[in-house]
């Protein structure tokens, strides 16, 4: 699905001070990212604090996003869990109108075997009425979906690509070398965007793109065009701010930058804690030249 080639943004879920969902801020964020050149949007991903939003809130967020996006860009919906049958039940109960694909995280906590991962995704892909993107994120799940398992799943007609946040360029290259034509290999790590594209990757699902959609989208487009002379410096320009996004857990950092950009407030839900004063100051300094 070439519509998902380029820059996808894993949208944050803005909250009000009372920790209710800030739909006004969510609408501003959707418009801000679309108007500044991103290619598609992801709702209910890790960056959207999907583990601490309620089923009712997730339904409202999806409905709001569909209406606000209004077909301007493809919408990808985060739909995953560590209980395969729970995911299948979610699929049965979801209105897929307006959803281009689902992004489904590798099962976490259970630590299944590679065969278990394969069977989990096969069941989801068999049941989903829209295409499936795999999501490998070992830092959160406790397991790495191997290149061999990814390539095995790539043969399924309803699995169209992978978002891989393992950070291992050798694994990325093994997937790219063995994948079927049209299977998307998407970075899940902002700082490997240009390197991954340089060896045949297809783009990024980004955190930083929430706050810097124009710069990040331009960088990705230049890389996809083969213009690494210009893409490289843009990638390096995020070198100082990127580690700050994760120092006290994502999306604590990116919400601070969005506050600085006037999009939404930085509130997060427990067990995530508000940012320390030290982090606030360092992010403010690092973000200023990028927002200028």
ABEGO torsion letter per residue (X at the ends): XAAABEBBBBBBBBBBAAGBBBAAAAAAAAAAAAAAGBABBBBGBAAAGAAABBAAAAAAAAAAAAAAAGGABBBBBBBBBABAAAAAAAAAABBABGBABBBBBBBBGAGBBAAAAAAAAAAAAAABABBBBBBBBAAAAGBBBBAAAAAAAAABAABAEBBBAAGBAAAAAAAAAABBBGBBBBBABAAAAAAAAAAGBAEBBBAAAAABAAAAAAAAAAAAAGBAAAAAAAAAAAAAAAAAAAAAEOAAAAAAAAAAAGABBABBBOABBBBBAAAAAAAAAAAAAAAX
